[in-house]
Protein backbone atom coordinates (compact mmCIF):
# COMPACT_ATOMS: atom_id res chain seq x y z
CA UNK A 1 0.00 0.00 0.00
CA UNK A 2 1.54 3.36 -0.97
CA UNK A 3 2.59 5.74 1.77
CA UNK A 4 1.36 9.34 2.05
CA UNK A 5 4.72 10.61 0.83
CA UNK A 6 4.72 8.38 -2.27
CA UNK A 7 1.15 9.37 -3.08
CA UNK A 8 2.00 13.04 -2.83
CA UNK A 9 5.07 12.46 -5.04
CA UNK A 10 2.95 10.76 -7.71
CA UNK A 11 0.38 13.55 -7.62
CA UNK A 12 3.12 16.16 -7.94
CA UNK A 13 4.71 14.27 -10.84
CA UNK A 14 1.36 13.97 -12.62
CA UNK A 15 0.74 17.68 -12.14
CA UNK A 16 4.14 18.49 -13.63
CA UNK A 17 3.45 16.21 -16.62
CA UNK A 18 0.04 17.71 -17.25
CA UNK A 19 1.53 21.19 -16.95
CA UNK A 20 4.22 20.35 -19.48
CA UNK A 21 1.68 18.92 -21.93
CA UNK A 22 -0.53 21.96 -21.55
CA UNK A 23 2.46 24.20 -22.13
CA UNK A 24 3.37 22.34 -25.30
CA UNK A 25 -0.20 22.60 -26.58
CA UNK A 26 -0.37 26.31 -25.79
CA UNK A 27 2.98 26.85 -27.42
CA UNK A 28 1.85 25.13 -30.63
CA UNK A 29 -1.31 27.22 -30.63
CA UNK A 30 0.51 30.52 -30.18
CA UNK A 31 3.41 30.06 -32.57
CA UNK A 32 3.95 33.18 -34.66
CA UNK A 33 2.67 33.18 -38.20
CA UNK A 34 4.96 31.78 -40.83
CA UNK A 35 7.32 34.09 -42.66
CA UNK A 36 5.05 33.89 -45.68
CA UNK A 37 2.02 35.26 -43.81
CA UNK A 38 3.48 37.41 -41.03
CA UNK A 39 2.86 41.15 -41.58
CA UNK A 40 6.05 43.11 -42.06
CA UNK A 41 7.36 45.48 -39.41
CA UNK A 42 6.31 49.05 -40.10
CA UNK A 43 9.25 51.12 -38.83
CA UNK A 44 12.37 49.44 -40.19
CA UNK A 45 14.93 51.85 -41.60
CA UNK A 46 16.61 50.46 -44.69
CA UNK A 47 20.34 50.59 -45.40
CA UNK A 48 21.44 53.45 -47.64
CA UNK A 49 21.90 50.98 -50.49
CA UNK A 50 21.03 47.30 -50.74
CA UNK A 51 20.30 44.68 -53.37
CA UNK A 52 17.31 42.38 -53.60
CA UNK A 53 17.18 39.09 -55.52
CA UNK A 54 13.89 38.10 -57.13
CA UNK A 55 13.45 34.50 -58.15
CA UNK A 56 10.53 34.33 -60.58
CA UNK A 57 8.92 31.77 -62.83
CA UNK A 58 10.83 33.35 -65.73
CA UNK A 59 14.23 33.62 -64.02
CA UNK A 60 16.19 35.84 -61.65
CA UNK A 61 16.19 39.62 -61.35
CA UNK A 62 18.30 41.76 -59.02
CA UNK A 63 17.22 45.24 -57.92
CA UNK A 64 19.42 47.81 -56.24
CA UNK A 65 17.58 50.06 -53.80
CA UNK A 66 18.81 53.62 -53.12
CA UNK A 67 17.33 55.04 -49.95
CA UNK A 68 18.40 58.56 -50.96
CA UNK A 69 16.02 58.40 -53.92
CA UNK A 70 12.93 57.73 -51.77
CA UNK A 71 13.63 57.09 -48.06
CA UNK A 72 10.10 56.15 -47.01
CA UNK A 73 9.55 53.94 -50.03
CA UNK A 74 12.89 52.19 -49.50
CA UNK A 75 12.07 51.61 -45.83
CA UNK A 76 8.68 50.09 -46.64
CA UNK A 77 10.09 47.86 -49.38
CA UNK A 78 12.92 46.70 -47.10
CA UNK A 79 10.45 45.74 -44.38
CA UNK A 80 8.20 43.88 -46.81
CA UNK A 81 11.09 41.93 -48.33
CA UNK A 82 12.46 41.01 -44.90
CA UNK A 83 9.12 39.51 -43.91
CA UNK A 84 8.77 37.63 -47.24
CA UNK A 85 5.58 39.51 -48.06
CA UNK A 86 6.07 39.16 -51.83
CA UNK A 87 6.86 35.44 -51.85
CA UNK A 88 4.43 33.52 -54.04
CA UNK A 89 2.63 36.61 -55.33
CA UNK A 90 1.78 37.26 -58.97
CA UNK A 91 2.73 39.78 -61.62
CA UNK A 92 -0.95 40.59 -62.04
CA UNK A 93 -0.71 43.68 -64.25
CA UNK A 94 1.64 43.64 -67.23
CA UNK A 95 1.67 46.01 -70.18
CA UNK A 96 4.27 47.06 -72.71
CA UNK A 97 5.22 49.99 -70.45
CA UNK A 98 5.36 48.44 -66.97
CA UNK A 99 4.66 45.36 -64.87
CA UNK A 100 3.09 45.46 -61.44
CA UNK A 101 3.11 43.19 -58.39
CA UNK A 102 2.54 43.51 -54.66
CA UNK A 103 -0.78 41.92 -53.66
CA UNK A 104 0.16 39.12 -51.28
CA UNK A 105 -0.59 35.51 -52.21
CA UNK A 106 -2.55 35.07 -48.96
CA UNK A 107 -5.69 37.25 -49.07
CA UNK A 108 -5.69 37.72 -45.29
CA UNK A 109 -2.24 39.31 -45.49
CA UNK A 110 -3.18 41.34 -48.55
CA UNK A 111 -6.27 42.72 -46.82
CA UNK A 112 -4.31 43.51 -43.65
CA UNK A 113 -1.86 45.63 -45.61
CA UNK A 114 -4.23 47.24 -48.08
CA UNK A 115 -4.70 50.45 -46.09
CA UNK A 116 -1.27 50.69 -44.41
CA UNK A 117 -0.30 53.83 -46.32
CA UNK A 118 2.98 55.68 -46.12
CA UNK A 119 3.48 59.39 -46.94
CA UNK A 120 4.76 60.43 -50.33
CA UNK A 121 8.49 60.89 -50.78
CA UNK A 122 9.65 64.21 -52.21
CA UNK A 123 11.34 64.18 -55.58
CA UNK A 124 15.06 63.56 -55.12
CA UNK A 125 17.60 66.18 -56.15
CA UNK A 126 18.62 65.61 -58.87
CA UNK A 127 15.37 63.93 -59.87
CA UNK A 128 15.50 60.21 -60.64
CA UNK A 129 13.33 59.67 -63.70
CA UNK A 130 11.07 56.76 -64.54
CA UNK A 131 13.37 55.34 -67.17
CA UNK A 132 13.49 51.69 -68.24
CA UNK A 133 14.42 49.45 -65.33
CA UNK A 134 13.54 51.84 -62.51
CA UNK A 135 11.14 50.68 -59.81
CA UNK A 136 8.48 52.71 -57.97
CA UNK A 137 5.39 52.24 -55.82
CA UNK A 138 1.96 52.35 -57.43
CA UNK A 139 -0.71 54.44 -55.71
CA UNK A 140 -4.08 56.06 -56.33
CA UNK A 141 -4.00 59.15 -54.12
CA UNK A 142 -1.70 61.43 -52.18
CA UNK A 143 0.15 59.57 -49.42
CA UNK A 144 -1.38 56.36 -50.73
CA UNK A 145 1.57 54.00 -51.20
CA UNK A 146 1.26 50.59 -49.52
CA UNK A 147 2.74 47.41 -51.04
CA UNK A 148 2.20 47.50 -54.80
CA UNK A 149 5.27 48.12 -56.93
CA UNK A 150 5.95 48.37 -60.65
CA UNK A 151 8.96 48.02 -62.91
CA UNK A 152 9.24 50.46 -65.80
CA UNK A 153 9.70 48.40 -68.97
CA UNK A 154 10.05 51.51 -71.13
CA UNK A 155 10.96 55.15 -70.63
CA UNK A 156 7.94 56.56 -68.83
CA UNK A 157 9.33 59.97 -67.90
CA UNK A 158 6.67 61.84 -69.85
CA UNK A 159 3.76 60.30 -67.94
CA UNK A 160 5.28 59.41 -64.55
CA UNK A 161 7.76 62.16 -63.65
CA UNK A 162 5.36 65.12 -63.87
CA UNK A 163 1.80 63.76 -64.22
CA UNK A 164 -1.16 66.05 -64.62
CA UNK A 165 -2.39 65.40 -61.07
CA UNK A 166 0.92 66.66 -59.64
CA UNK A 167 1.68 63.35 -57.89
CA UNK A 168 4.81 61.87 -59.47
CA UNK A 169 5.89 58.26 -59.18
CA UNK A 170 9.19 58.47 -57.30
CA UNK A 171 11.58 55.58 -58.09
CA UNK A 172 13.35 53.93 -55.18
CA UNK A 173 15.25 51.19 -57.01
CA UNK A 174 16.58 49.99 -60.33
CA UNK A 175 16.86 46.55 -61.90
CA UNK A 176 20.60 45.95 -62.31
CA UNK A 177 20.43 42.32 -63.46
CA UNK A 178 17.73 40.45 -65.33
CA UNK A 179 15.84 43.05 -67.35
CA UNK A 180 15.62 40.34 -69.99
CA UNK A 181 13.69 38.34 -67.38
CA UNK A 182 11.40 41.31 -66.73
CA UNK A 183 10.73 41.49 -70.46
CA UNK A 184 9.60 37.84 -70.46
CA UNK A 185 6.92 38.18 -67.76
CA UNK A 186 3.62 37.09 -69.27
CA UNK A 187 1.50 40.05 -70.33
CA UNK A 188 -1.36 38.26 -72.08
CA UNK A 189 -3.96 39.34 -69.49
CA UNK A 190 -3.05 43.03 -69.56
CA UNK A 191 -5.34 45.03 -67.27
CA UNK A 192 -7.89 42.26 -66.72
CA UNK A 193 -6.26 40.41 -63.78
CA UNK A 194 -6.83 43.22 -61.30
CA UNK A 195 -5.45 46.18 -63.21
CA UNK A 196 -4.16 49.33 -61.57
CA UNK A 197 -5.21 50.69 -58.18
CA UNK A 198 -6.88 53.71 -59.77
CA UNK A 199 -9.16 51.56 -61.93
CA UNK A 200 -10.87 50.22 -58.80
CA UNK A 201 -11.10 46.60 -59.94
CA UNK A 202 -8.70 44.89 -57.53
CA UNK A 203 -11.25 43.75 -54.93
CA UNK A 204 -11.47 40.15 -56.24
CA UNK A 205 -7.68 39.82 -56.03
CA UNK A 206 -7.60 41.06 -52.43
CA UNK A 207 -10.51 38.82 -51.50
CA UNK A 208 -9.30 35.66 -53.22
CA UNK A 209 -5.54 36.01 -53.47
CA UNK A 210 -3.67 33.47 -55.54
CA UNK A 211 -6.60 31.06 -55.56
CA UNK A 212 -8.64 33.62 -57.50
CA UNK A 213 -5.81 34.53 -59.85
CA UNK A 214 -4.79 30.93 -60.56
CA UNK A 215 -8.37 29.94 -61.33
CA UNK A 216 -9.11 32.86 -63.64
CA UNK A 217 -5.67 33.79 -65.00
CA UNK A 218 -3.69 30.55 -64.80
CA UNK A 219 -0.70 31.65 -66.87
CA UNK A 220 0.30 34.66 -64.79
CA UNK A 221 3.95 34.59 -63.79
CA UNK A 222 4.86 34.42 -60.11
CA UNK A 223 7.48 35.67 -57.70
CA UNK A 224 8.88 32.53 -56.07
CA UNK A 225 10.98 34.35 -53.48
CA UNK A 226 12.50 37.76 -52.73
CA UNK A 227 15.61 38.02 -50.55
CA UNK A 228 18.09 40.68 -49.49
CA UNK A 229 21.47 39.95 -51.08
CA UNK A 230 24.04 39.48 -48.27
C-alpha positions as CSV (number, residue, x, y, z in Angstrom):
1,X,0.0,0.0,0.0
2,X,1.5,3.4,-1.0
3,X,2.6,5.7,1.8
4,X,1.4,9.3,2.1
5,X,4.7,10.6,0.8
6,X,4.7,8.4,-2.3
7,X,1.1,9.4,-3.1
8,X,2.0,13.0,-2.8
9,X,5.1,12.5,-5.0
10,X,3.0,10.8,-7.7
11,X,0.4,13.5,-7.6
12,X,3.1,16.2,-7.9
13,X,4.7,14.3,-10.8
14,X,1.4,14.0,-12.6
15,X,0.7,17.7,-12.1
16,X,4.1,18.5,-13.6
17,X,3.5,16.2,-16.6
18,X,0.0,17.7,-17.2
19,X,1.5,21.2,-17.0
20,X,4.2,20.4,-19.5
21,X,1.7,18.9,-21.9
22,X,-0.5,22.0,-21.5
23,X,2.5,24.2,-22.1
24,X,3.4,22.3,-25.3
25,X,-0.2,22.6,-26.6
26,X,-0.4,26.3,-25.8
27,X,3.0,26.8,-27.4
28,X,1.9,25.1,-30.6
29,X,-1.3,27.2,-30.6
30,X,0.5,30.5,-30.2
31,X,3.4,30.1,-32.6
32,X,3.9,33.2,-34.7
33,X,2.7,33.2,-38.2
34,X,5.0,31.8,-40.8
35,X,7.3,34.1,-42.7
36,X,5.0,33.9,-45.7
37,X,2.0,35.3,-43.8
38,X,3.5,37.4,-41.0
39,X,2.9,41.2,-41.6
40,X,6.1,43.1,-42.1
41,X,7.4,45.5,-39.4
42,X,6.3,49.1,-40.1
43,X,9.2,51.1,-38.8
44,X,12.4,49.4,-40.2
45,X,14.9,51.9,-41.6
46,X,16.6,50.5,-44.7
47,X,20.3,50.6,-45.4
48,X,21.4,53.4,-47.6
49,X,21.9,51.0,-50.5
50,X,21.0,47.3,-50.7
51,X,20.3,44.7,-53.4
52,X,17.3,42.4,-53.6
53,X,17.2,39.1,-55.5
54,X,13.9,38.1,-57.1
55,X,13.4,34.5,-58.2
56,X,10.5,34.3,-60.6
57,X,8.9,31.8,-62.8
58,X,10.8,33.3,-65.7
59,X,14.2,33.6,-64.0
60,X,16.2,35.8,-61.6
61,X,16.2,39.6,-61.4
62,X,18.3,41.8,-59.0
63,X,17.2,45.2,-57.9
64,X,19.4,47.8,-56.2
65,X,17.6,50.1,-53.8
66,X,18.8,53.6,-53.1
67,X,17.3,55.0,-49.9
68,X,18.4,58.6,-51.0
69,X,16.0,58.4,-53.9
70,X,12.9,57.7,-51.8
71,X,13.6,57.1,-48.1
72,X,10.1,56.1,-47.0
73,X,9.5,53.9,-50.0
74,X,12.9,52.2,-49.5
75,X,12.1,51.6,-45.8
76,X,8.7,50.1,-46.6
77,X,10.1,47.9,-49.4
78,X,12.9,46.7,-47.1
79,X,10.4,45.7,-44.4
80,X,8.2,43.9,-46.8
81,X,11.1,41.9,-48.3
82,X,12.5,41.0,-44.9
83,X,9.1,39.5,-43.9
84,X,8.8,37.6,-47.2
85,X,5.6,39.5,-48.1
86,X,6.1,39.2,-51.8
87,X,6.9,35.4,-51.9
88,X,4.4,33.5,-54.0
89,X,2.6,36.6,-55.3
90,X,1.8,37.3,-59.0
91,X,2.7,39.8,-61.6
92,X,-0.9,40.6,-62.0
93,X,-0.7,43.7,-64.3
94,X,1.6,43.6,-67.2
95,X,1.7,46.0,-70.2
96,X,4.3,47.1,-72.7
97,X,5.2,50.0,-70.5
98,X,5.4,48.4,-67.0
99,X,4.7,45.4,-64.9
100,X,3.1,45.5,-61.4
101,X,3.1,43.2,-58.4
102,X,2.5,43.5,-54.7
103,X,-0.8,41.9,-53.7
104,X,0.2,39.1,-51.3
105,X,-0.6,35.5,-52.2
106,X,-2.5,35.1,-49.0
107,X,-5.7,37.2,-49.1
108,X,-5.7,37.7,-45.3
109,X,-2.2,39.3,-45.5
110,X,-3.2,41.3,-48.6
111,X,-6.3,42.7,-46.8
112,X,-4.3,43.5,-43.6
113,X,-1.9,45.6,-45.6
114,X,-4.2,47.2,-48.1
115,X,-4.7,50.5,-46.1
116,X,-1.3,50.7,-44.4
117,X,-0.3,53.8,-46.3
118,X,3.0,55.7,-46.1
119,X,3.5,59.4,-46.9
120,X,4.8,60.4,-50.3
121,X,8.5,60.9,-50.8
122,X,9.6,64.2,-52.2
123,X,11.3,64.2,-55.6
124,X,15.1,63.6,-55.1
125,X,17.6,66.2,-56.1
126,X,18.6,65.6,-58.9
127,X,15.4,63.9,-59.9
128,X,15.5,60.2,-60.6
129,X,13.3,59.7,-63.7
130,X,11.1,56.8,-64.5
131,X,13.4,55.3,-67.2
132,X,13.5,51.7,-68.2
133,X,14.4,49.5,-65.3
134,X,13.5,51.8,-62.5
135,X,11.1,50.7,-59.8
136,X,8.5,52.7,-58.0
137,X,5.4,52.2,-55.8
138,X,2.0,52.3,-57.4
139,X,-0.7,54.4,-55.7
140,X,-4.1,56.1,-56.3
141,X,-4.0,59.1,-54.1
142,X,-1.7,61.4,-52.2
143,X,0.2,59.6,-49.4
144,X,-1.4,56.4,-50.7
145,X,1.6,54.0,-51.2
146,X,1.3,50.6,-49.5
147,X,2.7,47.4,-51.0
148,X,2.2,47.5,-54.8
149,X,5.3,48.1,-56.9
150,X,6.0,48.4,-60.7
151,X,9.0,48.0,-62.9
152,X,9.2,50.5,-65.8
153,X,9.7,48.4,-69.0
154,X,10.0,51.5,-71.1
155,X,11.0,55.2,-70.6
156,X,7.9,56.6,-68.8
157,X,9.3,60.0,-67.9
158,X,6.7,61.8,-69.9
159,X,3.8,60.3,-67.9
160,X,5.3,59.4,-64.6
161,X,7.8,62.2,-63.6
162,X,5.4,65.1,-63.9
163,X,1.8,63.8,-64.2
164,X,-1.2,66.1,-64.6
165,X,-2.4,65.4,-61.1
166,X,0.9,66.7,-59.6
167,X,1.7,63.4,-57.9
168,X,4.8,61.9,-59.5
169,X,5.9,58.3,-59.2
170,X,9.2,58.5,-57.3
171,X,11.6,55.6,-58.1
172,X,13.4,53.9,-55.2
173,X,15.3,51.2,-57.0
174,X,16.6,50.0,-60.3
175,X,16.9,46.6,-61.9
176,X,20.6,45.9,-62.3
177,X,20.4,42.3,-63.5
178,X,17.7,40.5,-65.3
179,X,15.8,43.1,-67.3
180,X,15.6,40.3,-70.0
181,X,13.7,38.3,-67.4
182,X,11.4,41.3,-66.7
183,X,10.7,41.5,-70.5
184,X,9.6,37.8,-70.5
185,X,6.9,38.2,-67.8
186,X,3.6,37.1,-69.3
187,X,1.5,40.0,-70.3
188,X,-1.4,38.3,-72.1
189,X,-4.0,39.3,-69.5
190,X,-3.1,43.0,-69.6
191,X,-5.3,45.0,-67.3
192,X,-7.9,42.3,-66.7
193,X,-6.3,40.4,-63.8
194,X,-6.8,43.2,-61.3
195,X,-5.5,46.2,-63.2
196,X,-4.2,49.3,-61.6
197,X,-5.2,50.7,-58.2
198,X,-6.9,53.7,-59.8
199,X,-9.2,51.6,-61.9
200,X,-10.9,50.2,-58.8
201,X,-11.1,46.6,-59.9
202,X,-8.7,44.9,-57.5
203,X,-11.3,43.7,-54.9
204,X,-11.5,40.1,-56.2
205,X,-7.7,39.8,-56.0
206,X,-7.6,41.1,-52.4
207,X,-10.5,38.8,-51.5
208,X,-9.3,35.7,-53.2
209,X,-5.5,36.0,-53.5
210,X,-3.7,33.5,-55.5
211,X,-6.6,31.1,-55.6
212,X,-8.6,33.6,-57.5
213,X,-5.8,34.5,-59.8
214,X,-4.8,30.9,-60.6
215,X,-8.4,29.9,-61.3
216,X,-9.1,32.9,-63.6
217,X,-5.7,33.8,-65.0
218,X,-3.7,30.5,-64.8
219,X,-0.7,31.6,-66.9
220,X,0.3,34.7,-64.8
221,X,3.9,34.6,-63.8
222,X,4.9,34.4,-60.1
223,X,7.5,35.7,-57.7
224,X,8.9,32.5,-56.1
225,X,11.0,34.4,-53.5
226,X,12.5,37.8,-52.7
227,X,15.6,38.0,-50.6
228,X,18.1,40.7,-49.5
229,X,21.5,40.0,-51.1
230,X,24.0,39.5,-48.3
